[in-house]
Amino acid sequence: MPPFTLIGEGRIGGAIYDMGGCQDFIVKRGKPVEGPPGPIIVCTRNDQLQNVVDATPEHRREDLVFIQNGMLQPWLDERGLGNNTQVLVYFAVAVKGESPIDGKIPPVTRSGRVLPGLEPMGLTAAKGKHAQAFAERLHAGKLACRVMEDAEYNVCMLEKLIWICAFMLIGAKYNCNIGHVSYDHTDEVKELVEELGRGGAEALGVQLDGGLVPRLMLYSAAVAGFPTAVKEFEWRNGWFYDQTKAALKEGRPDPYPLHTAALAAVAGFPTAVKEVRFAAKRRPVKSDATQKAFRRPIENEVAMGQQRPDSLPWHLSWNLEDRVRANKYMDERNNVLLDPNFLPKLEEFEWRNGWFYDQTKAALKEGRPDPYPLHTAALKAVNAIQDEE
């Protein structure tokens, strides 16, 4: 088996190295890319890709093989690498040195029915100049890999992007692993998958195969023990969120309201709501006729909210853009809705936060622990209180 050049020695890079009989040429971090003729497998994080390209001689850049998750195509196109080999990796390595777990699933019909008694199918796929060589390497390690043309690969790429964005986001929201997302939050993740599938297919001009949700649920069962996190936002969820911002800026509805709401619910992503608010605020002024068309009855707003996962807080359960529209008729319906331009502030402290803080003071005075340490810390951060002696 001819040797590869490997850039990166992490879990996936190590697995590929082992499958090649430990004969590959390893390029260390920050070193110029050199090695034998043939595939140069890029096993780095997405934020290192530009460094890898810069370190690769121009005459060898066509040999770069990209195996990263996320929406890579626009980035590759901008650098003249759009025809390079790409791989959708559906095998996982829990710990470096361990055998890979192949993401094989039973065959699924277009209607979503699982076909029993048949050999499970592998989901890993590759396209481009070195796709066949990469597939042969995986086959040597008893892993599946399908070689595809561009059109088929693009459909599979979107499917993988939907999986990693939806399941990781719901998992981060509830602080659980892939298995718990599948079994404990089934309806929510299914709705999110369907939403991302509809919008993503339209954005790319492709048609997803039937049985999308069952396939992704089956794959999740195969890697149920893996942790979740929203990572490499620019390459993953950011692709969908950029479409949300563009739509709201142009005065169109959010194409991904469930996705936007889930982002806003995940700790560490408070900017999601903030940016949506600013986009809505900058929306061009419309004619009276158009503004009247925006005025949906409050009952429709509630109906939309009921279609959202029940676990979402009420102020995240409605489409953010529809809440902006709802503010146009707050007075006539006398309903209290979240104003996207409203800046929160502490008011009537004695009657609100003060009730909790009085308990804090009493506990500290008696030598007991603060029953509300997070609340107290937040009050101090906004200079609402002084340190208790």
VOFIFI-305103 format. One record per atom (N, C-alpha, C): z, y, x; residue in one letter. Coordinates in pm, whole numbers, padded with zeros to 5 digits, always signed. Example, Ala and Ser with C-alpha at 12.3 -4.5 7.8 and 13.67 -1.06 7.14 Angstrom:
! residues 2
+00780-00569+01319A;+00780-00450+01230A;+00780-00330+01320A;+00708-00225+01285S;+00714-00106+01367S;+00787+00003+01290S;
This chain:
! residues 389
+00000-00120+00085M;+00000+00000+00000M;+00000+00125+00089M;-00098+00215+00072P;-00106+00333+00159P;+00016+00422+00140P;+00063+00486+00247P;+00181+00572+00235P;+00148+00704+00168P;+00249+00759+00102F;+00241+00892+00043F;+00312+00991+00135F;+00291+01118+00108T;+00376+01224+00163T;+00469+01267+00051T;+00599+01266+00076L;+00699+01301-00024L;+00768+01431+00015L;+00773+01525-00078I;+00848+01649-00057I;+00970+01642-00148I;+01086+01622-00088G;+01209+01608-00165G;+01263+01467-00158G;+01394+01455-00140E;+01458+01324-00125E;+01567+01302-00230E;+01546+01355-00349G;+01644+01337-00455G;+01633+01200-00520G;+01682+01191-00645R;+01683+01061-00713R;+01542+01007-00736R;+01452+01092-00788I;+01317+01046-00815I;+01239+01023-00686I;+01249+01117-00593G;+01182+01100-00465G;+01228+00975-00393G;+01358+00948-00397G;+01412+00828-00334G;+01358+00701-00399G;+01346+00703-00531A;+01293+00585-00601A;+01148+00559-00565A;+01067+00665-00558I;+00926+00650-00520I;+00915+00598-00377I;+01001+00648-00290Y;+01004+00604-00150Y;+01036+00454-00140Y;+01134+00410-00216D;+01171+00268-00214D;+01059+00180-00268D;+00991+00226-00372M;+00882+00146-00430M;+00764+00133-00334M;+00753+00225-00239G;+00645+00219-00140G;+00683+00145-00014G;+00794+00073-00018G;+00836-00003+00098G;+00891+00084+00209G;+00939+00202+00175C;+01002+00295+00271C;+00908+00332+00385C;+00779+00345+00352Q;+00679+00378+00454Q;+00626+00521+00441Q;+00673+00596+00344D;+00618+00729+00319D;+00666+00831+00423D;+00587+00937+00436F;+00622+01048+00525F;+00704+01149+00445F;+00823+01181+00493I;+00915+01271+00423I;+00905+01411+00483I;+00885+01511+00397V;+00886+01651+00440V;+01022+01710+00403V;+01093+01760+00502K;+01224+01818+00480K;+01211+01957+00417K;+01320+02001+00351R;+01322+02132+00286R;+01290+02243+00387R;+01197+02331+00350G;+01164+02446+00433G;+01066+02418+00545G;+01026+02292+00561K;+00934+02257+00670K;+00789+02264+00621K;+00693+02287+00713P;+00552+02285+00674P;+00513+02150+00617P;+00426+02151+00520V;+00384+02026+00457V;+00274+01964+00540V;+00301+01846+00592E;+00203+01770+00668E;+00229+01623+00643E;+00132+01540+00674G;+00147+01398+00650G;+00012+01330+00645G;+00011+01201+00612P;-00114+01124+00610P;-00205+01168+00497P;-00335+01138+00505P;-00425+01169+00394P;-00378+01098+00267P;-00404+01162+00154G;-00365+01101+00028G;-00268+01189-00050G;-00202+01131-00149P;-00116+01210-00238P;+00003+01273-00166P;+00032+01396-00206I;+00153+01466-00161I;+00240+01484-00285I;+00342+01403-00299I;+00422+01402-00421I;+00531+01508-00412I;+00528+01604-00502V;+00625+01714-00501V;+00744+01674-00588V;+00855+01642-00524C;+00975+01594-00593C;+01086+01698-00586C;+01052+01822-00605T;+01150+01930-00598T;+01175+01987-00737T;+01272+02077-00746R;+01294+02151-00869R;+01181+02252-00889R;+01165+02295-01011N;+01057+02389-01042N;+01067+02519-00964N;+01190+02566-00938D;+01204+02694-00870D;+01165+02687-00722D;+01134+02568-00672Q;+01089+02552-00534Q;+00937+02534-00523Q;+00869+02533-00637L;+00726+02501-00634L;+00644+02601-00554L;+00674+02729-00570Q;+00597+02829-00496Q;+00616+02812-00345Q;+00738+02781-00303N;+00764+02758-00160N;+00683+02639-00110N;+00672+02536-00192V;+00596+02417-00153V;+00449+02452-00137V;+00394+02524-00233V;+00252+02562-00225V;+00228+02647-00102V;+00317+02742-00077D;+00300+02830+00040D;+00305+02752+00171D;+00385+02644+00173A;+00402+02565+00296A;+00292+02461+00315A;+00203+02449+00218T;+00096+02349+00224T;-00034+02413+00270T;-00099+02360+00373P;-00229+02414+00416P;-00328+02414+00300P;-00412+02515+00294E;-00503+02529+00180E;-00590+02405+00160E;-00634+02342+00269H;-00725+02228+00254H;-00653+02104+00201H;-00518+02107+00196R;-00442+01993+00144R;-00381+02020+00006R;-00397+02140-00047R;-00331+02172-00173R;-00386+02092-00291R;-00511+02048-00281E;-00565+01967-00390E;-00498+01830-00397E;-00425+01792-00293D;-00356+01663-00292D;-00214+01671-00349D;-00168+01790-00381L;-00034+01804-00437L;-00027+01737-00574L;+00077+01659-00593V;+00101+01588-00719V;+00230+01642-00778V;+00222+01698-00898F;+00337+01764-00960F;+00398+01673-01066F;+00527+01644-01051I;+00596+01553-01143I;+00709+01622-01218I;+00712+01755-01214Q;+00822+01829-01274Q;+00812+01829-01427Q;+00926+01849-01492N;+00929+01867-01636N;+00892+02011-01670N;+00849+02031-01793G;+00823+02166-01841G;+00676+02198-01853G;+00648+02321-01894M;+00512+02369-01913M;+00459+02422-01780M;+00393+02335-01705L;+00344+02370-01571L;+00203+02430-01572L;+00123+02396-01673Q;-00019+02427-01667Q;-00050+02575-01645Q;+00013+02668-01718P;-00019+02809-01692P;+00010+02851-01548P;+00121+02803-01494W;+00158+02836-01356W;+00056+02779-01258W;+00015+02656-01281L;-00084+02593-01193L;-00219+02665-01202L;-00259+02700-01324D;-00387+02768-01343D;-00391+02900-01266D;-00281+02974-01268E;-00277+03103-01200E;-00297+03089-01049E;-00266+02971-00995R;-00274+02950-00850R;-00392+02863-00810R;-00485+02843-00904G;-00602+02762-00873G;-00572+02615-00857G;-00463+02569-00915L;-00422+02428-00902L;-00426+02356-01036L;-00500+02411-01131G;-00500+02356-01266G;-00553+02215-01277G;-00635+02172-01180N;-00692+02036-01185N;-00614+01937-01100N;-00503+01981-01043N;-00424+01890-00960N;-00365+01777-01043N;-00325+01672-00974T;-00262+01558-01039T;-00126+01600-01094T;-00101+01561-01218Q;+00029+01583-01280Q;+00079+01450-01336Q;+00210+01436-01341V;+00272+01313-01391V;+00382+01349-01488V;+00383+01279-01602L;+00495+01287-01697L;+00587+01171-01666L;+00702+01201-01608V;+00794+01097-01566V;+00887+01061-01681V;+00877+00937-01728Y;+00964+00889-01834Y;+01059+00781-01783Y;+01068+00767-01651F;+01172+00678-01599F;+01283+00765-01543F;+01402+00713-01541A;+01518+00792-01501A;+01598+00717-01394A;+01661+00794-01307V;+01748+00738-01204V;+01883+00807-01217V;+01983+00731-01259A;+02114+00790-01284A;+02180+00838-01156A;+02174+00756-01052V;+02236+00789-00922V;+02136+00751-00814V;+02125+00837-00712K;+02031+00811-00604K;+02058+00675-00542K;+01952+00598-00528G;+01964+00464-00472G;+01965+00354-00575G;+01997+00387-00700E;+01997+00287-00805E;+01855+00262-00854E;+01835+00147-00919S;+01703+00113-00972S;+01669+00205-01089S;+01543+00247-01099P;+01504+00334-01211P;+01513+00261-01344P;+01542+00338-01448I;+01541+00287-01585I;+01411+00332-01649I;+01326+00237-01688D;+01196+00273-01745D;+01212+00307-01892D;+01149+00415-01933G;+01159+00460-02071G;+01058+00391-02161G;+01066+00260-02170K;+00974+00185-02256K;+01028+00182-02398K;+00937+00188-02495I;+00977+00181-02636I;+00884+00085-02709I;+00928+00031-02824P;+00838-00053-02903P;+00722+00030-02955P;+00606-00032-02976P;+00493+00043-03034P;+00528+00100-03171P;+00477+00220-03197V;+00505+00289-03324V;+00372+00326-03388V;+00358+00301-03520T;+00236+00337-03591T;+00232+00487-03615T;+00117+00538-03659R;+00104+00680-03686R;+00195+00726-03800R;+00231+00632-03887S;+00323+00667-03996S;+00468+00663-03953S;+00492+00623-03826G;+00628+00619-03777G;+00696+00484-03787G;+00622+00379-03828R;+00682+00247-03843R;+00682+00175-03709R;+00796+00119-03672V;+00807+00043-03547V;+00747-00095-03568V;+00662-00136-03475L;+00599-00268-03483L;+00683-00369-03407L;+00751-00459-03477P;+00840-00554-03410P;+00763-00665-03339P;+00826-00727-03241G;+00771-00845-03177G;+00664-00819-03073G;+00632-00692-03046L;+00529-00660-02947L;+00593-00611-02818L;+00517-00621-02711E;+00566-00577-02580E;+00592-00427-02582E;+00711-00384-02537P;+00738-00239-02533P;+00636-00166-02447P;+00604-00045-02487M;+00505+00036-02416M;+00574+00140-02329M;+00520+00162-02210G;+00574+00265-02123G;+00517+00401-02160G;+00593+00505-02133L;+00552+00641-02170L;+00509+00726-02051L;+00544+00686-01929T;+00504+00762-01811T;+00351+00769-01803T;+00299+00887-01775A;+00154+00907-01774A;+00115+00998-01658A;-00009+00983-01612A;-00059+01065-01502A;-00205+01099-01526A;-00246+01214-01472K;-00386+01255-01478K;-00423+01317-01344K;-00554+01317-01315G;-00601+01386-01196G;-00642+01294-01082G;-00673+01355-00970K;-00731+01287-00854K;-00650+01167-00806K;-00518+01182-00800H;-00434+01075-00745H;-00357+01001-00853H;-00400+01010-00978A;-00328+00945-01087A;-00325+00793-01069A;-00437+00735-01032Q;-00442+00589-01018Q;-00353+00541-00904Q;-00355+00612-00793A;-00270+00573-00680A;-00122+00582-00718A;-00086+00685-00790F;+00054+00699-00832F;+00091+00588-00930F;+00001+00556-01023A;+00028+00449-01118A;+00048+00316-01047A;-00034+00288-00947E;-00019+00164-00872E;+00115+00158-00799E;+00161+00271-00751R;+00293+00273-00685R;+00403+00236-00786R;+00396+00293-00905L;+00498+00261-01006L;+00487+00116-01050L;+00365+00067-01064H;+00348-00072-01104H;+00411-00166-01001H;+00404-00128-00873A;+00466-00209-00769A;+00617-00214-00786A;+00673-00109-00846G;+00816-00106-00874G;+00850-00155-01013G;+00751-00222-01077K;+00769-00277-01212K;+00798-00168-01317K;+00738-00050-01297L;+00748+00058-01394L;+00610+00082-01454L;+00609+00123-01580A;+00483+00149-01649A;+00429+00287-01612A;+00297+00301-01614C;+00234+00432-01596C;+00091+00422-01646C;+00055+00511-01738R;-00080+00514-01793R;-00160+00627-01728R;-00286+00600-01696V;-00376+00701-01640V;-00458+00759-01754V;-00461+00892-01766M;-00523+00958-01880M;-00620+01067-01837M;-00707+01103-01930E;-00790+01221-01915E;-00712+01343-01964E;-00765+01461-01937D;-00691+01585-01965D;-00648+01597-02110D;-00739+01573-02204A;-00708+01596-02345A;-00592+01510-02393A;-00596+01382-02358E;-00488+01291-02399E;-00358+01327-02329E;-00371+01364-02202Y;-00251+01400-02125Y;-00183+01522-02184Y;-00260+01622-02226N;-00201+01744-02281N;-00117+01717-02404N;-00160+01623-02487V;-00082+01585-02605V;+00050+01521-02561V;+00042+01430-02464C;+00163+01364-02416C;+00256+01463-02345C;+00196+01559-02274M;+00277+01660-02206M;+00357+01742-02306M;+00293+01784-02416L;+00364+01860-02518L;+00475+01775-02580L;+00448+01649-02601E;+00549+01560-02658E;+00671+01551-02567E;+00648+01538-02438K;+00760+01530-02343K;+00836+01663-02340K;+00762+01774-02345L;+00826+01906-02346L;+00915+01920-02470L;+00866+01874-02584I;+00945+01882-02707I;+01072+01799-02693I;+01059+01681-02636W;+01178+01596-02621W;+01284+01665-02535W;+01244+01711-02419I;+01344+01765-02327I;+01403+01896-02379I;+01323+01974-02452C;+01374+02100-02507C;+01466+02076-02626C;+01426+01987-02715A;+01504+01964-02837A;+01632+01887-02809A;+01623+01775-02742F;+01740+01690-02723F;+01839+01753-02626F;+01791+01819-02522M;+01882+01884-02429M;+01952+02003-02495M;+01880+02076-02579L;+01939+02192-02645L;+02046+02151-02744L;+02019+02052-02828I;+02120+02007-02924I;+02237+01944-02850I;+02210+01872-02743G;+02319+01815-02664G;+02407+01921-02601G;+02344+02028-02550A;+02422+02137-02492A;+02502+02210-02599A;+02447+02220-02717K;+02516+02288-02826K;+02645+02217-02863K;+02641+02084-02863Y;+02758+02006-02904Y;+02829+01940-02786Y;+02784+01967-02664N;+02846+01913-02543N;+02853+01760-02549N;+02736+01698-02571C;+02733+01552-02581C;+02610+01499-02508C;+02605+01367-02488N;+02492+01308-02417N;+02377+01277-02511N;+02269+01222-02456I;+02148+01197-02534I;+02176+01102-02650I;+02256+00999-02625G;+02286+00904-02731G;+02355+00968-02849G;+02452+01055-02822H;+02523+01122-02932H;+02431+01218-03007H;+02337+01280-02936V;+02240+01364-03005V;+02163+01281-03107V;+02119+01162-03064S;+02039+01077-03151S;+02116+01025-03271S;+02242+00985-03248Y;+02317+00917-03352Y;+02407+01009-03434Y;+02461+01114-03371D;+02555+01201-03441D;+02490+01326-03498D;+02374+01365-03445H;+02308+01488-03489H;+02161+01459-03521H;+02139+01347-03586T;+02004+01297-03611T;+01919+01396-03689T;+01969+01441-03803D;+01888+01529-03888D;+01855+01660-03818D;+01953+01714-03747E;+01929+01843-03680E;+01824+01831-03572E;+01833+01727-03490V;+01735+01715-03382V;+01598+01678-03437V;+01593+01603-03545K;+01463+01572-03607K;+01395+01698-03658K;+01470+01783-03725E;+01413+01908-03775E;+01363+01996-03662E;+01439+01999-03553L;+01399+02080-03438L;+01273+02023-03373L;+01266+01891-03358V;+01147+01827-03302V;+01024+01860-03386V;+01038+01849-03516E;+00925+01878-03606E;+00882+02024-03595E;+00980+02114-03586E;+00947+02257-03574E;+00874+02286-03443E;+00924+02234-03332L;+00859+02256-03203L;+00722+02189-03200L;+00709+02076-03268G;+00581+02007-03272G;+00475+02086-03345G;+00511+02143-03461R;+00415+02222-03537R;+00369+02344-03457R;+00464+02421-03407G;+00429+02543-03335G;+00362+02516-03202G;+00412+02415-03129G;+00355+02383-02999G;+00212+02334-03009G;+00183+02251-03109A;+00047+02200-03127A;-00048+02314-03160A;-00004+02407-03243E;-00088+02522-03276E;-00112+02610-03155E;-00008+02632-03074A;-00021+02718-02956A;-00118+02660-02854A;-00120+02527-02839L;-00206+02463-02739L;-00341+02420-02797L;-00353+02425-02929G;-00478+02381-02990G;-00498+02231-02981G;-00389+02153-02993V;-00398+02008-02988V;-00340+01951-03116V;-00361+01822-03136Q;-00305+01753-03252Q;-00216+01641-03203Q;-00087+01650-03238L;+00007+01547-03195L;-00015+01419-03273L;+00007+01306-03206D;-00007+01177-03272D;+00102+01160-03377D;+00073+01082-03481G;+00174+01050-03579G;+00287+00969-03518G;+00402+00971-03582G;+00516+00896-03530G;+00589+00965-03418G;+00574+01099-03407L;+00637+01174-03298L;+00788+01155-03298L;+00853+01179-03411V;+00999+01172-03416V;+01049+01031-03383V;+00995+00925-03445P;+01044+00791-03408P;+01027+00759-03260P;+00914+00801-03201R;+00894+00772-03058R;+01000+00839-02973R;+01028+00965-03001L;+01127+01037-02920L;+01268+00983-02945L;+01297+00939-03067M;+01428+00880-03094M;+01443+00747-03020M;+01336+00669-03016L;+01342+00541-02945L;+01359+00562-02796L;+01287+00662-02741Y;+01304+00690-02599Y;+01446+00737-02569Y;+01502+00817-02657S;+01639+00865-02639S;+01737+00750-02637S;+01711+00648-02718A;+01799+00531-02718A;+01793+00458-02584A;+01676+00464-02518A;+01661+00397-02389A;+01738+00468-02278A;+01763+00598-02294V;+01836+00675-02192V;+01960+00740-02255V;+02024+00666-02345A;+02131+00722-02427A;+02248+00777-02347A;+02276+00720-02230G;+02393+00762-02155G;+02374+00886-02070G;+02255+00944-02071F;+02230+01057-01982F;+02286+01187-02039F;+02339+01274-01951P;+02398+01401-01997P;+02290+01499-02038P;+02332+01605-02104T;+02238+01707-02151T;+02276+01843-02094T;+02176+01927-02078A;+02196+02066-02034A;+02066+02141-02053A;+02075+02270-02082V;+01956+02355-02090V;+01931+02410-01950V;+01828+02355-01884K;+01799+02393-01746K;+01655+02440-01734K;+01627+02508-01624E;+01492+02556-01594E;+01429+02618-01717E;+01502+02716-01773F;+01467+02775-01902F;+01324+02828-01903F;+01283+02893-01796E;+01150+02953-01790E;+01040+02850-01813E;+01064+02726-01768W;+00962+02623-01772W;+00971+02537-01899W;+01084+02541-01964R;+01106+02450-02077R;+01121+02530-02207R;+01244+02551-02252N;+01266+02623-02377N;+01208+02762-02375N;+01197+02822-02257G;+01142+02956-02246G;+00999+02967-02296G;+00923+02858-02285W;+00785+02861-02334W;+00781+02884-02485W;+00872+02818-02558F;+00881+02838-02703F;+00942+02975-02734F;+01044+03013-02659Y;+01113+03138-02688Y;+01025+03260-02660Y;+00936+03249-02562D;+00842+03358-02537D;+00751+03381-02658D;+00715+03273-02726Q;+00634+03286-02847Q;+00714+03353-02959Q;+00843+03321-02965T;+00930+03387-03064T;+00934+03538-03040T;+00957+03579-02917K;+00965+03721-02887K;+00833+03792-02916K;+00722+03727-02881A;+00591+03789-02906A;+00567+03805-03055A;+00605+03703-03134A;+00583+03710-03278A;+00666+03822-03341A;+00792+03830-03304L;+00879+03932-03362L;+00836+04072-03320L;+00789+04084-03198K;+00743+04215-03152K;+00623+04263-03232K;+00541+04168-03277E;+00422+04202-03355E;+00449+04205-03505E;+00576+04184-03544G;+00610+04189-03684G;+00583+04060-03760G;+00559+03951-03689R;+00537+03822-03753R;+00668+03742-03758R;+00677+03644-03847P;+00798+03562-03853P;+00817+03480-03725P;+00939+03448-03694D;+00971+03362-03581D;+00911+03224-03607D;+00823+03174-03519P;+00766+03040-03541P;+00866+02928-03515P;+00978+02961-03451Y;+01076+02859-03415Y;+01218+02905-03452Y;+01247+02927-03579P;+01380+02980-03616P;+01494+02885-03582P;+01474+02755-03596L;+01581+02660-03561L;+01608+02664-03411L;+01503+02670-03333H;+01516+02676-03187H;+01589+02803-03145H;+01552+02916-03204T;+01617+03042-03171T;+01765+03039-03208T;+01796+02985-03326A;+01935+02978-03370A;+02016+02886-03279A;+01959+02775-03238A;+02032+02684-03150A;+02056+02746-03014A;+01958+02820-02962L;+01978+02891-02835L;+02094+02989-02846L;+02097+03061-02957A;+02203+03161-02976A;+02339+03095-02988A;+02342+02968-03031A;+02469+02897-03049A;+02521+02833-02921A;+02436+02827-02817V;+02475+02763-02692V;+02540+02865-02600V;+02658+02833-02554A;+02728+02922-02461A;+02642+02943-02337A;+02635+03067-02293G;+02555+03099-02177G;+02419+03156-02211G;+02384+03160-02342F;+02257+03216-02382F;+02276+03326-02486F;+02368+03419-02462P;+02385+03527-02559P;+02267+03622-02565P;+02184+03623-02461T;+02070+03715-02460T;+01966+03677-02562T;+01970+03553-02610A;+01869+03511-02706A;+01870+03601-02829A;+01989+03618-02889V;+01999+03701-03008V;+01972+03847-02972V;+02023+03892-02858K;+02006+04031-02818K;+01859+04067-02805K;+01781+03980-02740E;+01640+04010-02719E;+01564+04007-02851E;+01600+03914-02939V;+01534+03909-03068V;+01561+04037-03146V;+01684+04086-03137R;+01718+04210-03208R;+01635+04327-03157R;+01624+04338-03026F;+01547+04448-02970F;+01400+04436-03009F;+01348+04313-03008A;+01208+04294-03046A;+01185+04336-03190A;+01279+04301-03277A;+01266+04340-03417A;+01276+04492-03432A;+01363+04554-03353K;+01382+04699-03363K;+01258+04774-03318K;+01185+04719-03222R;+01066+04786-03171R;+00941+04758-03255R;+00956+04682-03362R;+00841+04644-03441R;+00771+04768-03496R;+00637+04774-03494P;+00566+04891-03544P;+00599+04919-03691P;+00600+05047-03727V;+00625+05087-03866V;+00507+05044-03951V;+00537+04986-04068K;+00433+04936-04154K;+00420+05024-04277K;+00312+05005-04349S;+00289+05082-04471S;+00389+05041-04577S;+00402+05127-04681D;+00494+05096-04790D;+00458+04962-04855D;+00328+04938-04872A;+00286+04813-04936A;+00328+04692-04854A;+00312+04703-04721T;+00351+04592-04635T;+00501+04573-04636T;+00576+04683-04634Q;+00721+04671-04635Q;+00769+04610-04765Q;+00702+04643-04877K;+00742+04582-05004K;+00718+04432-05000K;+00611+04391-04932A;+00583+04248-04922A;+00690+04176-04842A;+00760+04251-04752F;+00866+04191-04673F;+00991+04164-04756F;+01004+04227-04871R;+01129+04224-04944R;+01140+04097-05029R;+01195+03996-04970R;+01215+03872-05042R;+01350+03877-05113R;+01363+03810-05227P;+01493+03806-05294P;+01598+03742-05205P;+01722+03788-05222I;+01832+03730-05144I;+01840+03580-05167I;+01808+03535-05289E;+01816+03392-05317E;+01726+03312-05223E;+01610+03369-05187N;+01523+03300-05093N;+01588+03290-04956N;+01660+03396-04919E;+01731+03392-04790E;+01832+03278-04791E;+01906+03265-04901V;+02007+03160-04910V;+01940+03024-04909V;+01829+03011-04980A;+01757+02884-04982A;+01711+02846-04841A;+01664+02946-04765M;+01623+02919-04628M;+01741+02872-04545M;+01855+02937-04567G;+01974+02897-04494G;+02015+02755-04525G;+01996+02712-04650Q;+02035+02577-04687Q;+01944+02473-04624Q;+01826+02515-04581Q;+01737+02422-04513Q;+01776+02404-04367Q;+01863+02491-04318R;+01905+02482-04178R;+02020+02381-04167R;+02046+02330-04045P;+02157+02237-04028P;+02287+02299-04077P;+02366+02220-04151D;+02491+02272-04206D;+02590+02310-04096D;+02572+02251-03977S;+02668+02276-03871S;+02653+02414-03808S;+02541+02482-03835L;+02523+02614-03776L;+02610+02717-03848L;+02670+02811-03776P;+02742+02919-03843P;+02648+02995-03935P;+02704+03053-04042W;+02618+03118-04142W;+02530+03226-04082W;+02583+03299-03980H;+02504+03411-03929H;+02394+03365-03835H;+02390+03234-03804L;+02281+03182-03723L;+02188+03094-03806L;+02226+03065-03931S;+02153+02965-04008S;+02027+03019-04071S;+02012+03151-04080W;+01892+03208-04138W;+01796+03249-04028W;+01672+03249-04061N;+01570+03301-03971N;+01606+03445-03935N;+01617+03474-03806L;+01661+03607-03763L;+01567+03716-03814L;+01437+03687-03815E;+01343+03787-03860E;+01363+03816-04009E;+01393+03713-04088D;+01416+03735-04230D;+01542+03815-04254D;+01642+03800-04166R;+01762+03881-04182R;+01731+04027-04154R;+01640+04053-04059V;+01599+04191-04034V;+01535+04249-04159V;+01447+04171-04221R;+01382+04217-04343R;+01485+04238-04454R;+01583+04149-04461A;+01682+04158-04569A;+01758+04289-04563A;+01776+04344-04444N;+01851+04470-04432N;+01781+04585-04504N;+01651+04572-04531K;+01577+04679-04596K;+01623+04698-04741K;+01688+04593-04799Y;+01729+04607-04938Y;+01877+04570-04956Y;+01956+04596-04854M;+02099+04569-04864M;+02161+04648-04979M;+02127+04776-04990D;+02192+04862-05089D;+02160+04817-05231D;+02034+04784-05255E;+01997+04752-05392E;+02057+04621-05439E;+02088+04530-05346R;+02149+04405-05386R;+02299+04399-05355R;+02348+04499-05280N;+02490+04508-05247N;+02542+04380-05183N;+02462+04322-05093N;+02504+04204-05019N;+02535+04243-04876N;+02630+04176-04815V;+02667+04204-04677V;+02589+04109-04588V;+02493+04164-04516L;+02413+04086-04423L;+02427+04145-04283L;+02403+04062-04184L;+02416+04107-04046L;+02307+04208-04013L;+02348+04326-03973D;+02254+04430-03932D;+02217+04404-03786D;+02088+04380-03752P;+02052+04349-03614P;+02075+04463-03517P;+02093+04585-03568N;+02115+04699-03480N;+02262+04743-03478N;+02347+04663-03539F;+02488+04700-03548F;+02561+04656-03422F;+02636+04743-03361L;+02714+04711-03242L;+02857+04678-03284L;+02904+04557-03258P;+03038+04520-03302P;+03146+04598-03228P;+03258+04621-03296K;+03371+04688-03233K;+03499+04646-03304K;+03609+04663-03234L;+03740+04629-03290L;+03784+04740-03385L;+03813+04703-03508E;+03861+04799-03606E;+03981+04741-03678E;+04067+04829-03728E;+04184+04789-03807E;+04260+04675-03736E;+04291+04701-03610F;+04350+04599-03524F;+04475+04537-03588F;+04558+04620-03646E;+04684+04572-03703E;+04661+04465-03810E;+04550+04479-03884W;+04524+04391-03997W;+04438+04271-03958W;+04375+04275-03843R;+04281+04168-03805R;+04331+04095-03680R;+04277+04132-03564N;+04318+04065-03440N;+04467+04077-03415N;+04527+04186-03466G;+04669+04206-03442G;+04756+04095-03497G;+04712+04029-03604W;+04792+03920-03662W;+04807+03806-03561W;+04698+03774-03490F;+04704+03671-03387F;+04781+03721-03265F;+04759+03849-03229Y;+04823+03900-03109Y;+04975+03914-03127Y;+05020+03939-03247D;+05165+03942-03272D;+05227+03807-03242D;+05157+03700-03274Q;+05208+03567-03243Q;+05212+03543-03093Q;+05112+03596-03024T;+05110+03585-02878T;+05232+03654-02818T;+05259+03777-02862K;+05372+03852-02808K;+05504+03781-02836K;+05518+03728-02957A;+05642+03658-02991A;+05662+03535-02904A;+05554+03460-02880A;+05563+03339-02799A;+05601+03373-02655A;+05537+03476-02598L;+05567+03513-02460L;+05709+03566-02447L;+05755+03637-02547K;+05891+03691-02544K;+05995+03580-02543K;+05962+03470-02610E;+06054+03356-02617E;+06032+03256-02504E;+05941+03287-02413G;+05916+03198-02298G;+05824+03082-02330G;+05754+03088-02443R;+05661+02982-02479R;+05519+03019-02434R;+05430+02918-02422P;+05291+02949-02384P;+05220+03030-02492P;+05124+03109-02449D;+05041+03186-02541D;+04960+03090-02628D;+04974+03096-02761P;+04895+03006-02846P;+04748+03045-02854P;+04713+03165-02809Y;+04575+03213-02817Y;+04530+03273-02683Y;+04527+03193-02576P;+04495+03250-02444P;+04354+03308-02436P;+04257+03246-02501L;+04120+03299-02497L;+04112+03432-02570L;+04179+03439-02683H;+04181+03563-02761H;+04246+03675-02681H;+04357+03644-02616T;+04427+03745-02537T;+04342+03793-02420T;+04276+03698-02353A;+04192+03734-02239A;+04077+03824-02283A;+04019+03793-02399A;+03908+03874-02449A;+03956+04015-02485A;+04076+04026-02544L;+04130+04158-02576L;+04151+04241-02450L;+04202+04175-02345K;+04223+04247-02220K;+04089+04293-02159K;+03987+04210-02177A;+03856+04241-02117A;+03794+04366-02179A;+03830+04395-02304V;+03777+04515-02368V;+03881+04627-02376V;+03987+04610-02293N;+04092+04711-02283N;+04158+04742-02417N;+04169+04638-02502A;+04234+04658-02632A;+04384+04646-02620A;+04434+04580-02515I;+04577+04562-02496I;+04607+04576-02347I;+04734+04588-02317Q;+04783+04589-02179Q;+04850+04456-02152Q;+04860+04420-02022D;+04929+04297-01984D;+05072+04300-02035D;+05114+04184-02093E;+05253+04172-02139E;+05343+04140-02021E;+05453+04210-02016E;+05548+04183-01907E;+05624+04052-01936E;
